[in-house]
Amino acid sequence: MEMEWCVGLMTGTVLDGNIDVALLRTDGTGIDAFGSYALYPYDADTCALLAECQRQALDWQFEGPDPAVFAEAEARLTIAQSHAVRRLVEEAGLRLADIAAVGFHGQTVLHRAPTPDALGQTRQLGDGALMVRRLGVRTVYDFRSADMEAGGQGAPLSAVYHGALMDRLGTGTDTAILNLGGVANVTARDGTGGLIAFDTGPANAPINDFVKARGLGEMDVDGRLAASGRVDEARLAKALAHPYLTRPYPKSLDRFDFGYGWVDDMSDADAAATLTAFTAAAVGCGLELLPERPARLIVCGGGRRNPTLLAMLAPYAGVIAEPAEAVGWEGDAIEAQCFAFLAKRCMRGLPGSFPETTGTAEPCVAGRIAKANIDTSSRPIDYSMLP
């Protein structure tokens, strides 16, 4: 199949105020070239609106109609992300007509994993039809719903892209990829070359939420607060008895499934250190579930910028960890690139999730296609035609 430029978009559950947007040249099975990548900030009003959506989603819990705030936030973030796509494409010296698809993940506001008695549910804010109207480019969106309707976890969806990255490196079962976002997820190979993926536990979300609650900023910048504290090993051991950590995969988490209340009575520094150690130790628990335990983790996502967390992976997870940049990847771009890759797979009718990665009953195509009603095959977009 022809390699084509696609654009991927991602905004994480930690609400860092940025739109991740990346170009990837791919046929949906391999990677031909990594294109430009950027972080573009939301305005303050949109950031506040998305935070309010998360708060209201916790009360909503999929009961009844969507909270009214969802519609306003969905329109605002879609318009903001359409601007991000256009800006990145133009700054890369391309035209929108050169883009085969936009992979538009949207903003997750609530995710509930399936149980033995009920299918899971998920809600991402993002209007694919509005994105098409603004850009005139085919848009793939709503990546998780079909998987969950087929009994899957709806997450993690990064496995198939992580697999393509590992194929480029020629790694085997000795190496896995760890993403540290709001939650942590790992992708590994089994002995036959198949993919395994699941959420290991929390990552940045509880640490960030704790720091915000203490009035210390938006996050533990460079892990400095945790580095100045002392891990409460007894309390950590008790936390590691959480049943999720030994539950067989596939499995997934919402960013609020693990909180910070269990360290609320500790000092700022000791609480941050203990929360950070818990994330690292939970990764170690996850690695123990794999058929072959990897010796090395390539780490992507915002958490790789926390040197305290990376350093704790050695003693608490028993693994060598190195940031994505050590193997020539742009660690901040990987999630956005993933949705460019999934968009192309969806266009080809190729599955994006599998029984071994999300628990879906059978391989499942990830995403719905909103088709452009403006022909972009041979000419630039006429911006006057777009609202």
Secondary structure, 3 states (H helix, E strand, C coil): CCCEEEEEEEECCCCCCEEEEEEEEECCCCEEEEEEEEEEECCHHHHHHHHHHHHHHHHHCCCCCCCCHHHHHHHHHHHHHHHHHHHHHHHCCCCHHHEEEEEEEEEEEEEECCECCECCEEEEECCHHHHHHHHCCCEEECCCHHHHHCCCCCCCCCHHHHHHHHHHHCCCCCEEEEEECCEEEEEEECCCCCEEEEEEEECHHHHHHHHHHCCCCCCCHHHHHHHCCCCCHHHHHHHCCCHHHHCCCCCCCCCCCCCCHHHCCCCHHHHHHHHHHHHHHHHHHHHHHCCCCCCEEEEECHHHHCHHHHHHHHHHHCCEEEEHHHHCCCCCCHHHHHHHHHHHHHHHCCCCECCCCCCCCCCECCCEEECCCCCCCCCCCCHHHCC
